[in-house]
Amino acid sequence: MDIEEIKHMLFHALTEESLAMRLDAAKSQQEVYEILQELSYFTLSMEEFQQGIKAMQEEA
């Protein structure tokens, strides 16, 4: 999966309304990753997740 696909999936997962309160309360990337894994479409590995977060931060 290329970085654009990773960022796209991350964007949708991180803006999922049903998880918003739990994501806001998460204290680490590991916690966020574990919450996102509950989504049926979230298929990123931890490495891809971290690459995507880094890429999103660099664009901000």
Contacts in CASP RR format, 6 or more apart in sequence:
PFRMAT RR
TARGET T0000
AUTHOR 0000-0000-0000
METHOD contacts of the structure
MODEL  1
MDIEEIKHMLFHALTEESLAMRLDAAKSQQEVYEILQELSYFTLSMEEFQ
QGIKAMQEEA
1 44 0 8 1.000
1 48 0 8 1.000
3 51 0 8 1.000
3 52 0 8 1.000
3 55 0 8 1.000
6 44 0 8 1.000
6 48 0 8 1.000
6 49 0 8 1.000
6 51 0 8 1.000
6 52 0 8 1.000
6 55 0 8 1.000
7 52 0 8 1.000
7 55 0 8 1.000
7 56 0 8 1.000
9 41 0 8 1.000
9 42 0 8 1.000
9 43 0 8 1.000
9 44 0 8 1.000
10 44 0 8 1.000
10 49 0 8 1.000
10 52 0 8 1.000
10 53 0 8 1.000
10 56 0 8 1.000
11 56 0 8 1.000
12 41 0 8 1.000
13 19 0 8 1.000
13 36 0 8 1.000
13 39 0 8 1.000
13 41 0 8 1.000
13 42 0 8 1.000
14 23 0 8 1.000
14 32 0 8 1.000
14 36 0 8 1.000
16 23 0 8 1.000
16 39 0 8 1.000
19 35 0 8 1.000
19 36 0 8 1.000
19 38 0 8 1.000
19 39 0 8 1.000
22 35 0 8 1.000
23 32 0 8 1.000
23 35 0 8 1.000
23 36 0 8 1.000
26 32 0 8 1.000
26 35 0 8 1.000
29 49 0 8 1.000
29 50 0 8 1.000
29 53 0 8 1.000
33 46 0 8 1.000
33 49 0 8 1.000
36 42 0 8 1.000
36 44 0 8 1.000
36 49 0 8 1.000
END
